[in-house]
Amino acid sequence: MARKALIAKQKRRERLVEQYAKKRAELKANGDYEGLQKLPRNSSPSRLNNRCNVTGRVRGYYRKFGMSRLVFREMALQGKIPGVIKSSW
């Protein structure tokens, strides 16, 4: 599991991105790049990471399910993800 501080930092970034989205769009439309630079760095959407909703892991993230490959495998084997079955051939 990821450190709690990293998960909290990600949530703060998500709040900032949401808070400044409208202002950022206006500044981009006007071409005011100096104004964009004055906004907080963490308000940029490119600074967000995809994190597992369960463990906070960044690597091995499945966007469709919102979780890492490790958690996905465990939940799929337990039958907690609808429509996912273990393949056999």
Biopython code that builds the backbone (N, CA, C, O; Angstrom):
import numpy as np
from Bio.PDB.StructureBuilder import StructureBuilder

atoms = [
    (1, "MET", "N", (0.834, -1.180, 0.000)),
    (1, "MET", "CA", (0.000, 0.000, 0.000)),
    (1, "MET", "C", (0.878, 1.243, 0.000)),
    (1, "MET", "O", (1.924, 1.284, 0.647)),
    (2, "ALA", "N", (0.433, 2.253, -0.737)),
    (2, "ALA", "CA", (1.193, 3.498, -0.828)),
    (2, "ALA", "C", (1.152, 4.237, 0.500)),
    (2, "ALA", "O", (0.254, 4.028, 1.316)),
    (3, "ARG", "N", (2.127, 5.095, 0.703)),
    (3, "ARG", "CA", (2.146, 5.884, 1.923)),
    (3, "ARG", "C", (0.917, 6.778, 1.985)),
    (3, "ARG", "O", (0.450, 7.274, 0.961)),
    (4, "LYS", "N", (0.401, 6.978, 3.177)),
    (4, "LYS", "CA", (-0.800, 7.801, 3.359)),
    (4, "LYS", "C", (-0.559, 9.230, 2.886)),
    (4, "LYS", "O", (-1.470, 9.878, 2.370)),
    (5, "ALA", "N", (0.658, 9.719, 3.061)),
    (5, "ALA", "CA", (0.970, 11.089, 2.657)),
    (5, "ALA", "C", (0.854, 11.264, 1.148)),
    (5, "ALA", "O", (0.405, 12.311, 0.680)),
    (6, "LEU", "N", (1.254, 10.248, 0.379)),
    (6, "LEU", "CA", (1.167, 10.335, -1.077)),
    (6, "LEU", "C", (-0.283, 10.323, -1.541)),
    (6, "LEU", "O", (-0.646, 11.019, -2.489)),
    (7, "ILE", "N", (-1.105, 9.529, -0.870)),
    (7, "ILE", "CA", (-2.518, 9.475, -1.219)),
    (7, "ILE", "C", (-3.184, 10.813, -0.891)),
    (7, "ILE", "O", (-4.002, 11.307, -1.666)),
    (8, "ALA", "N", (-2.837, 11.394, 0.249)),
    (8, "ALA", "CA", (-3.397, 12.683, 0.652)),
    (8, "ALA", "C", (-2.947, 13.790, -0.298)),
    (8, "ALA", "O", (-3.731, 14.676, -0.638)),
    (9, "LYS", "N", (-1.686, 13.738, -0.723)),
    (9, "LYS", "CA", (-1.165, 14.736, -1.665)),
    (9, "LYS", "C", (-1.913, 14.668, -2.985)),
    (9, "LYS", "O", (-2.212, 15.698, -3.590)),
    (10, "GLN", "N", (-2.216, 13.452, -3.433)),
    (10, "GLN", "CA", (-2.964, 13.267, -4.673)),
    (10, "GLN", "C", (-4.371, 13.861, -4.545)),
    (10, "GLN", "O", (-4.866, 14.491, -5.479)),
    (11, "LYS", "N", (-5.006, 13.663, -3.404)),
    (11, "LYS", "CA", (-6.358, 14.205, -3.198)),
    (11, "LYS", "C", (-6.329, 15.730, -3.178)),
    (11, "LYS", "O", (-7.242, 16.374, -3.694)),
    (12, "ARG", "N", (-5.288, 16.311, -2.588)),
    (12, "ARG", "CA", (-5.144, 17.775, -2.593)),
    (12, "ARG", "C", (-4.986, 18.290, -4.017)),
    (12, "ARG", "O", (-5.575, 19.307, -4.385)),
    (13, "ARG", "N", (-4.192, 17.590, -4.812)),
    (13, "ARG", "CA", (-4.006, 17.983, -6.213)),
    (13, "ARG", "C", (-5.319, 17.912, -6.976)),
    (13, "ARG", "O", (-5.627, 18.800, -7.770)),
    (14, "GLU", "N", (-6.093, 16.860, -6.740)),
    (14, "GLU", "CA", (-7.379, 16.729, -7.424)),
    (14, "GLU", "C", (-8.307, 17.886, -7.082)),
    (14, "GLU", "O", (-9.005, 18.407, -7.953)),
    (15, "ARG", "N", (-8.314, 18.290, -5.808)),
    (15, "ARG", "CA", (-9.144, 19.435, -5.399)),
    (15, "ARG", "C", (-8.681, 20.714, -6.078)),
    (15, "ARG", "O", (-9.505, 21.504, -6.538)),
    (16, "LEU", "N", (-7.362, 20.926, -6.145)),
    (16, "LEU", "CA", (-6.822, 22.131, -6.778)),
    (16, "LEU", "C", (-7.129, 22.162, -8.270)),
    (16, "LEU", "O", (-7.471, 23.215, -8.808)),
    (17, "VAL", "N", (-7.011, 21.027, -8.941)),
    (17, "VAL", "CA", (-7.305, 20.962, -10.374)),
    (17, "VAL", "C", (-8.759, 21.349, -10.609)),
    (17, "VAL", "O", (-9.067, 22.115, -11.522)),
    (18, "GLU", "N", (-9.648, 20.815, -9.778)),
    (18, "GLU", "CA", (-11.067, 21.126, -9.913)),
    (18, "GLU", "C", (-11.350, 22.599, -9.614)),
    (18, "GLU", "O", (-12.163, 23.235, -10.285)),
    (19, "GLN", "N", (-10.677, 23.123, -8.613)),
    (19, "GLN", "CA", (-10.895, 24.512, -8.189)),
    (19, "GLN", "C", (-10.455, 25.506, -9.265)),
    (19, "GLN", "O", (-11.134, 26.506, -9.498)),
    (20, "TYR", "N", (-9.336, 25.241, -9.913)),
    (20, "TYR", "CA", (-8.760, 26.192, -10.870)),
    (20, "TYR", "C", (-9.072, 25.859, -12.328)),
    (20, "TYR", "O", (-8.563, 26.534, -13.222)),
    (21, "ALA", "N", (-9.878, 24.857, -12.594)),
    (21, "ALA", "CA", (-10.137, 24.428, -13.979)),
    (21, "ALA", "C", (-10.754, 25.550, -14.809)),
    (21, "ALA", "O", (-10.340, 25.782, -15.945)),
    (22, "LYS", "N", (-11.735, 26.240, -14.251)),
    (22, "LYS", "CA", (-12.427, 27.286, -14.994)),
    (22, "LYS", "C", (-11.481, 28.455, -15.292)),
    (22, "LYS", "O", (-11.435, 28.961, -16.413)),
    (23, "LYS", "N", (-10.736, 28.868, -14.280)),
    (23, "LYS", "CA", (-9.801, 29.988, -14.446)),
    (23, "LYS", "C", (-8.702, 29.630, -15.449)),
    (23, "LYS", "O", (-8.301, 30.449, -16.276)),
    (24, "ARG", "N", (-8.226, 28.390, -15.354)),
    (24, "ARG", "CA", (-7.177, 27.922, -16.265)),
    (24, "ARG", "C", (-7.671, 27.934, -17.713)),
    (24, "ARG", "O", (-6.935, 28.320, -18.621)),
    (25, "ALA", "N", (-8.914, 27.511, -17.923)),
    (25, "ALA", "CA", (-9.479, 27.495, -19.270)),
    (25, "ALA", "C", (-9.611, 28.911, -19.822)),
    (25, "ALA", "O", (-9.328, 29.145, -20.997)),
    (26, "GLU", "N", (-10.038, 29.857, -18.985)),
    (26, "GLU", "CA", (-10.165, 31.256, -19.418)),
    (26, "GLU", "C", (-8.808, 31.833, -19.801)),
    (26, "GLU", "O", (-8.679, 32.496, -20.830)),
    (27, "LEU", "N", (-7.802, 31.583, -18.977)),
    (27, "LEU", "CA", (-6.466, 32.115, -19.259)),
    (27, "LEU", "C", (-5.902, 31.522, -20.542)),
    (27, "LEU", "O", (-5.256, 32.222, -21.321)),
    (28, "LYS", "N", (-6.145, 30.228, -20.763)),
    (28, "LYS", "CA", (-5.666, 29.592, -21.992)),
    (28, "LYS", "C", (-6.359, 30.184, -23.211)),
    (28, "LYS", "O", (-5.726, 30.430, -24.238)),
    (29, "ALA", "N", (-7.671, 30.413, -23.090)),
    (29, "ALA", "CA", (-8.424, 30.965, -24.216)),
    (29, "ALA", "C", (-7.949, 32.374, -24.561)),
    (29, "ALA", "O", (-7.920, 32.751, -25.733)),
    (30, "ASN", "N", (-7.580, 33.147, -23.551)),
    (30, "ASN", "CA", (-7.097, 34.514, -23.768)),
    (30, "ASN", "C", (-5.627, 34.559, -24.168)),
    (30, "ASN", "O", (-5.138, 35.594, -24.621)),
    (31, "GLY", "N", (-4.925, 33.448, -24.004)),
    (31, "GLY", "CA", (-3.503, 33.412, -24.333)),
    (31, "GLY", "C", (-2.635, 34.082, -23.284)),
    (31, "GLY", "O", (-1.513, 34.495, -23.577)),
    (32, "ASP", "N", (-3.145, 34.193, -22.060)),
    (32, "ASP", "CA", (-2.414, 34.842, -20.966)),
    (32, "ASP", "C", (-1.538, 33.807, -20.259)),
    (32, "ASP", "O", (-1.931, 33.226, -19.248)),
    (33, "TYR", "N", (-0.339, 33.592, -20.813)),
    (33, "TYR", "CA", (0.536, 32.556, -20.259)),
    (33, "TYR", "C", (1.234, 33.012, -18.989)),
    (33, "TYR", "O", (1.636, 32.176, -18.179)),
    (34, "GLU", "N", (1.386, 34.304, -18.795)),
    (34, "GLU", "CA", (1.952, 34.804, -17.531)),
    (34, "GLU", "C", (0.980, 34.549, -16.389)),
    (34, "GLU", "O", (1.382, 34.196, -15.281)),
    (35, "GLY", "N", (-0.293, 34.730, -16.673)),
    (35, "GLY", "CA", (-1.308, 34.448, -15.661)),
    (35, "GLY", "C", (-1.355, 32.968, -15.323)),
    (35, "GLY", "O", (-1.565, 32.593, -14.169)),
    (36, "LEU", "N", (-1.160, 32.133, -16.325)),
    (36, "LEU", "CA", (-1.131, 30.686, -16.090)),
    (36, "LEU", "C", (0.026, 30.298, -15.180)),
    (36, "LEU", "O", (-0.104, 29.419, -14.329)),
    (37, "GLN", "N", (1.159, 30.966, -15.373)),
    (37, "GLN", "CA", (2.334, 30.635, -14.559)),
    (37, "GLN", "C", (2.151, 31.051, -13.107)),
    (37, "GLN", "O", (2.810, 30.507, -12.221)),
    (38, "LYS", "N", (1.269, 32.003, -12.852)),
    (38, "LYS", "CA", (1.044, 32.459, -11.481)),
    (38, "LYS", "C", (0.121, 31.533, -10.699)),
    (38, "LYS", "O", (0.052, 31.615, -9.473)),
    (39, "LEU", "N", (-0.589, 30.652, -11.404)),
    (39, "LEU", "CA", (-1.441, 29.681, -10.719)),
    (39, "LEU", "C", (-0.563, 28.655, -10.001)),
    (39, "LEU", "O", (0.597, 28.470, -10.370)),
    (40, "PRO", "N", (-1.105, 27.988, -8.981)),
    (40, "PRO", "CA", (-0.324, 26.953, -8.294)),
    (40, "PRO", "C", (0.060, 25.819, -9.243)),
    (40, "PRO", "O", (-0.715, 25.442, -10.122)),
    (41, "ARG", "N", (1.244, 25.290, -9.058)),
    (41, "ARG", "CA", (1.716, 24.206, -9.927)),
    (41, "ARG", "C", (0.808, 22.996, -9.871)),
    (41, "ARG", "O", (0.532, 22.363, -10.890)),
    (42, "ASN", "N", (0.346, 22.678, -8.671)),
    (42, "ASN", "CA", (-0.467, 21.473, -8.513)),
    (42, "ASN", "C", (-1.878, 21.637, -9.060)),
    (42, "ASN", "O", (-2.674, 20.700, -8.992)),
    (43, "SER", "N", (-2.206, 22.808, -9.603)),
    (43, "SER", "CA", (-3.530, 22.978, -10.201)),
    (43, "SER", "C", (-3.537, 22.536, -11.660)),
    (43, "SER", "O", (-4.572, 22.591, -12.323)),
    (44, "SER", "N", (-2.396, 22.103, -12.155)),
    (44, "SER", "CA", (-2.310, 21.614, -13.530)),
    (44, "SER", "C", (-2.746, 20.152, -13.594)),
    (44, "SER", "O", (-2.271, 19.335, -12.804)),
    (45, "PRO", "N", (-3.639, 19.810, -14.518)),
    (45, "PRO", "CA", (-4.104, 18.418, -14.601)),
    (45, "PRO", "C", (-3.007, 17.422, -14.951)),
    (45, "PRO", "O", (-3.143, 16.233, -14.661)),
    (46, "SER", "N", (-1.937, 17.878, -15.560)),
    (46, "SER", "CA", (-0.873, 16.956, -15.942)),
    (46, "SER", "C", (-0.065, 16.467, -14.740)),
    (46, "SER", "O", (0.739, 15.544, -14.872)),
    (47, "ARG", "N", (-0.270, 17.076, -13.574)),
    (47, "ARG", "CA", (0.451, 16.636, -12.375)),
    (47, "ARG", "C", (-0.292, 15.541, -11.617)),
    (47, "ARG", "O", (0.204, 15.046, -10.605)),
    (48, "LEU", "N", (-1.472, 15.160, -12.093)),
    (48, "LEU", "CA", (-2.228, 14.086, -11.454)),
    (48, "LEU", "C", (-1.700, 12.733, -11.912)),
    (48, "LEU", "O", (-1.265, 12.574, -13.053)),
    (49, "ASN", "N", (-1.746, 11.768, -11.010)),
    (49, "ASN", "CA", (-1.386, 10.391, -11.334)),
    (49, "ASN", "C", (-2.620, 9.523, -11.222)),
    (49, "ASN", "O", (-3.524, 9.817, -10.440)),
    (50, "ASN", "N", (-2.662, 8.458, -11.997)),
    (50, "ASN", "CA", (-3.712, 7.466, -11.805)),
    (50, "ASN", "C", (-3.299, 6.599, -10.634)),
    (50, "ASN", "O", (-2.232, 5.985, -10.657)),
    (51, "ARG", "N", (-4.140, 6.544, -9.605)),
    (51, "ARG", "CA", (-3.843, 5.743, -8.422)),
    (51, "ARG", "C", (-4.946, 4.739, -8.177)),
    (51, "ARG", "O", (-6.120, 5.004, -8.433)),
    (52, "CYS", "N", (-4.553, 3.583, -7.677)),
    (52, "CYS", "CA", (-5.509, 2.547, -7.308)),
    (52, "CYS", "C", (-6.432, 3.081, -6.217)),
    (52, "CYS", "O", (-5.973, 3.695, -5.254)),
    (53, "ASN", "N", (-7.734, 2.845, -6.371)),
    (53, "ASN", "CA", (-8.699, 3.323, -5.381)),
    (53, "ASN", "C", (-8.595, 2.564, -4.063)),
    (53, "ASN", "O", (-9.012, 3.070, -3.021)),
    (54, "VAL", "N", (-8.049, 1.369, -4.102)),
    (54, "VAL", "CA", (-7.976, 0.541, -2.906)),
    (54, "VAL", "C", (-6.661, 0.753, -2.162)),
    (54, "VAL", "O", (-6.662, 1.022, -0.961)),
    (55, "THR", "N", (-5.537, 0.631, -2.875)),
    (55, "THR", "CA", (-4.232, 0.664, -2.217)),
    (55, "THR", "C", (-3.459, 1.956, -2.441)),
    (55, "THR", "O", (-2.540, 2.255, -1.678)),
    (56, "GLY", "N", (-3.803, 2.723, -3.459)),
    (56, "GLY", "CA", (-3.062, 3.942, -3.758)),
    (56, "GLY", "C", (-1.852, 3.702, -4.639)),
    (56, "GLY", "O", (-1.058, 4.616, -4.861)),
    (57, "ARG", "N", (-1.699, 2.491, -5.142)),
    (57, "ARG", "CA", (-0.554, 2.153, -5.989)),
    (57, "ARG", "C", (-0.653, 2.871, -7.336)),
    (57, "ARG", "O", (-1.734, 2.966, -7.917)),
    (58, "VAL", "N", (0.496, 3.383, -7.835)),
    (58, "VAL", "CA", (0.523, 4.124, -9.090)),
    (58, "VAL", "C", (0.793, 3.198, -10.270)),
    (58, "VAL", "O", (0.176, 3.338, -11.326)),
    (59, "ARG", "N", (1.696, 2.269, -10.096)),
    (59, "ARG", "CA", (2.086, 1.405, -11.206)),
    (59, "ARG", "C", (1.096, 0.272, -11.398)),
    (59, "ARG", "O", (0.454, -0.178, -10.449)),
    (60, "GLY", "N", (0.981, -0.181, -12.637)),
    (60, "GLY", "CA", (0.102, -1.300, -12.940)),
    (60, "GLY", "C", (-1.361, -0.946, -12.756)),
    (60, "GLY", "O", (-2.135, -1.759, -12.250)),
    (61, "TYR", "N", (-1.752, 0.253, -13.159)),
    (61, "TYR", "CA", (-3.107, 0.758, -12.959)),
    (61, "TYR", "C", (-3.973, 0.423, -14.165)),
    (61, "TYR", "O", (-3.597, 0.719, -15.299)),
    (62, "TYR", "N", (-5.136, -0.196, -13.930)),
    (62, "TYR", "CA", (-6.109, -0.463, -14.990)),
    (62, "TYR", "C", (-7.157, 0.625, -14.942)),
    (62, "TYR", "O", (-7.954, 0.690, -14.006)),
    (63, "ARG", "N", (-7.157, 1.482, -15.951)),
    (63, "ARG", "CA", (-8.048, 2.628, -15.985)),
    (63, "ARG", "C", (-9.521, 2.209, -15.993)),
    (63, "ARG", "O", (-10.364, 2.845, -15.361)),
    (64, "LYS", "N", (-9.811, 1.134, -16.715)),
    (64, "LYS", "CA", (-11.205, 0.685, -16.846)),
    (64, "LYS", "C", (-11.810, 0.308, -15.492)),
    (64, "LYS", "O", (-13.000, 0.518, -15.259)),
    (65, "PHE", "N", (-10.995, -0.241, -14.615)),
    (65, "PHE", "CA", (-11.489, -0.702, -13.324)),
    (65, "PHE", "C", (-11.110, 0.227, -12.174)),
    (65, "PHE", "O", (-11.687, 0.125, -11.092)),
    (66, "GLY", "N", (-10.159, 1.123, -12.383)),
    (66, "GLY", "CA", (-9.761, 2.068, -11.343)),
    (66, "GLY", "C", (-8.952, 1.445, -10.229)),
    (66, "GLY", "O", (-8.976, 1.927, -9.097)),
    (67, "MET", "N", (-8.234, 0.377, -10.536)),
    (67, "MET", "CA", (-7.431, -0.280, -9.517)),
    (67, "MET", "C", (-6.168, -0.871, -10.131)),
    (67, "MET", "O", (-6.044, -0.982, -11.350)),
    (68, "SER", "N", (-5.241, -1.244, -9.267)),
    (68, "SER", "CA", (-3.982, -1.804, -9.750)),
    (68, "SER", "C", (-4.180, -3.261, -10.141)),
    (68, "SER", "O", (-5.186, -3.880, -9.794)),
    (69, "ARG", "N", (-3.224, -3.791, -10.856)),
    (69, "ARG", "CA", (-3.312, -5.159, -11.351)),
    (69, "ARG", "C", (-3.362, -6.170, -10.211)),
    (69, "ARG", "O", (-3.998, -7.217, -10.333)),
    (70, "LEU", "N", (-2.694, -5.860, -9.112)),
    (70, "LEU", "CA", (-2.649, -6.795, -7.990)),
    (70, "LEU", "C", (-4.007, -6.896, -7.305)),
    (70, "LEU", "O", (-4.482, -7.993, -7.013)),
    (71, "VAL", "N", (-4.622, -5.755, -7.054)),
    (71, "VAL", "CA", (-5.933, -5.736, -6.420)),
    (71, "VAL", "C", (-6.975, -6.321, -7.371)),
    (71, "VAL", "O", (-7.887, -7.036, -6.955)),
    (72, "PHE", "N", (-6.819, -5.999, -8.659)),
    (72, "PHE", "CA", (-7.746, -6.529, -9.663)),
    (72, "PHE", "C", (-7.733, -8.046, -9.653)),
    (72, "PHE", "O", (-8.788, -8.680, -9.672)),
    (73, "ARG", "N", (-6.545, -8.628, -9.624)),
    (73, "ARG", "CA", (-6.428, -10.091, -9.647)),
    (73, "ARG", "C", (-7.089, -10.710, -8.422)),
    (73, "ARG", "O", (-7.828, -11.687, -8.535)),
    (74, "GLU", "N", (-6.820, -10.137, -7.249)),
    (74, "GLU", "CA", (-7.406, -10.674, -6.019)),
    (74, "GLU", "C", (-8.926, -10.594, -6.044)),
    (74, "GLU", "O", (-9.609, -11.557, -5.696)),
    (75, "MET", "N", (-9.452, -9.453, -6.453)),
    (75, "MET", "CA", (-10.903, -9.268, -6.470)),
    (75, "MET", "C", (-11.563, -10.128, -7.543)),
    (75, "MET", "O", (-12.673, -10.624, -7.349)),
    (76, "ALA", "N", (-10.880, -10.306, -8.677)),
    (76, "ALA", "CA", (-11.431, -11.143, -9.742)),
    (76, "ALA", "C", (-11.491, -12.602, -9.297)),
    (76, "ALA", "O", (-12.468, -13.294, -9.583)),
    (77, "LEU", "N", (-10.471, -13.069, -8.609)),
    (77, "LEU", "CA", (-10.465, -14.446, -8.134)),
    (77, "LEU", "C", (-11.532, -14.671, -7.067)),
    (77, "LEU", "O", (-12.068, -15.773, -6.945)),
    (78, "GLN", "N", (-11.841, -13.636, -6.299)),
    (78, "GLN", "CA", (-12.887, -13.745, -5.272)),
    (78, "GLN", "C", (-14.281, -13.552, -5.860)),
    (78, "GLN", "O", (-15.281, -13.748, -5.170)),
    (79, "GLY", "N", (-14.346, -13.166, -7.139)),
    (79, "GLY", "CA", (-15.632, -12.974, -7.793)),
    (79, "GLY", "C", (-16.297, -11.656, -7.452)),
    (79, "GLY", "O", (-17.518, -11.543, -7.566)),
    (80, "LYS", "N", (-15.530, -10.650, -7.035)),
    (80, "LYS", "CA", (-16.092, -9.364, -6.630)),
    (80, "LYS", "C", (-16.220, -8.372, -7.777)),
    (80, "LYS", "O", (-16.789, -7.294, -7.604)),
    (81, "ILE", "N", (-15.691, -8.731, -8.957)),
    (81, "ILE", "CA", (-15.799, -7.839, -10.113)),
    (81, "ILE", "C", (-16.770, -8.490, -11.095)),
    (81, "ILE", "O", (-16.464, -9.543, -11.653)),
    (82, "PRO", "N", (-17.941, -7.874, -11.315)),
    (82, "PRO", "CA", (-18.917, -8.492, -12.203)),
    (82, "PRO", "C", (-18.424, -8.575, -13.643)),
    (82, "PRO", "O", (-17.809, -7.640, -14.156)),
    (83, "GLY", "N", (-18.699, -9.690, -14.280)),
    (83, "GLY", "CA", (-18.336, -9.878, -15.678)),
    (83, "GLY", "C", (-16.936, -10.378, -15.913)),
    (83, "GLY", "O", (-16.562, -10.630, -17.058)),
    (84, "VAL", "N", (-16.140, -10.533, -14.861)),
    (84, "VAL", "CA", (-14.766, -10.994, -15.010)),
    (84, "VAL", "C", (-14.684, -12.411, -14.461)),
    (84, "VAL", "O", (-15.009, -12.667, -13.301)),
    (85, "ILE", "N", (-14.239, -13.334, -15.328)),
    (85, "ILE", "CA", (-14.077, -14.717, -14.895)),
    (85, "ILE", "C", (-12.676, -15.191, -15.249)),
    (85, "ILE", "O", (-12.033, -14.662, -16.156)),
    (86, "LYS", "N", (-12.228, -16.176, -14.532)),
    (86, "LYS", "CA", (-10.915, -16.748, -14.812)),
    (86, "LYS", "C", (-10.988, -17.563, -16.091)),
    (86, "LYS", "O", (-11.864, -18.411, -16.262)),
    (87, "SER", "N", (-10.060, -17.289, -16.974)),
    (87, "SER", "CA", (-10.102, -17.989, -18.262)),
    (87, "SER", "C", (-9.499, -19.377, -18.117)),
    (87, "SER", "O", (-8.616, -19.614, -17.293)),
    (88, "SER", "N", (-10.004, -20.286, -18.943)),
    (88, "SER", "CA", (-9.433, -21.633, -18.993)),
    (88, "SER", "C", (-9.562, -22.134, -20.421)),
    (88, "SER", "O", (-10.561, -21.871, -21.090)),
    (89, "TRP", "N", (-8.550, -22.857, -20.890)),
    (89, "TRP", "CA", (-8.579, -23.396, -22.247)),
    (89, "TRP", "C", (-7.857, -24.695, -22.323)),
    (89, "TRP", "O", (-7.780, -25.297, -23.395)),
]
sb = StructureBuilder()
sb.init_structure("model")
sb.init_model(0)
sb.init_chain("A")
sb.init_seg("    ")
for serial, (resi, resn, name, xyz) in enumerate(atoms, 1):
    if name == "N":
        sb.init_residue(resn, " ", resi, " ")
    sb.init_atom(name, np.array(xyz, "f"), 0.0, 1.0, " ", f" {name:<3s}", serial, name[0])
structure = sb.get_structure()
